[in-house]
């Protein structure tokens, strides 16, 4: 019988941030500090909710930053919920933090690390591909980092190794399954000495929704337009339909397994032909009906064989594939519906796969995954007892 974890709450391991593994963490240990302050890069939707949740959980928000500027709180109390709300409203107007006229100190993002107080965590909630240097600088100074941003971990392998070399200085659960404990479960499996044979998963809430609706008989073009209207896709749906985001998640999983793989080595099947890649967004949306017949044919063919289509990542020690797969009733992906994500981990010991499923998107669960990582780094210094 398949083991299934129905994930509602993130499971936390009590792991101290000050572990004796590097000179940086020895500095942290010597200072006697514990995680009490959070600084957030990327003050968009996820970053804003992370800050709100942090303040409610008793974690001080020391600084918030966008691509242009970091704002540093005026005193040891950090940002209040009221100020964070005003900042969020300001950002929703399309303004940058450089234009903020409040009393908070403004510093260039590159100058943020020297302004971090002892006991800080730096969280990257951006979608930037240029934050790796500041994250590594923070670690070199003894500050742990938490990532929701996949890009620093999916650059060259050497960069991944540098960011993850000391596990006491990094967490990145939300890069793969929003708030689902995928990385934590994989870490515990590997730490126990078990060997992973295969990881299979639907890792995109957007593509999960599209495939579920295809099974229900709706035309592909209608589904994509509906998903865009509901806010499930990026402004350009090709950012989701290309499969690149799923490939980045698969790459992170493979690297956690110890595989030295680069992003361009992954076989990815986009849900649109290459000749549509250069179209404007409006042109692409107008031509979506051209794809309806071929997608209907694939769905119908799978149904005739008693299967269903899913968009999945398959990771083994020898290959990583991302694209459409047919799954039968004996596969955990068969019954998946809507925007939920699912990851199935088959190992030498879990011959019947360990299955982790639940919401694969959403601001609260994604931000909650980030905050859970912060608390995990802090260990019992922030949360000494089980429960709320």
Beta strands, then each sheet from edge to edge (+ up, - down):
strand 1: 3-6
strand 2: 37-41
strand 3: 60-65
strand 4: 70-72
strand 5: 105-107
strand 6: 120-124
strand 7: 144-147
strand 8: 170-171
strand 9: 196-202
strand 10: 267-268
strand 11: 308-315
strand 12: 320-327
strand 13: 340-347
strand 14: 354-359
sheet 1: 1+ 14+ 13- 9+ 11- 12+ 10+
sheet 2: 5+ 4- 3+ 2+ 6+ 7+ 8+
end
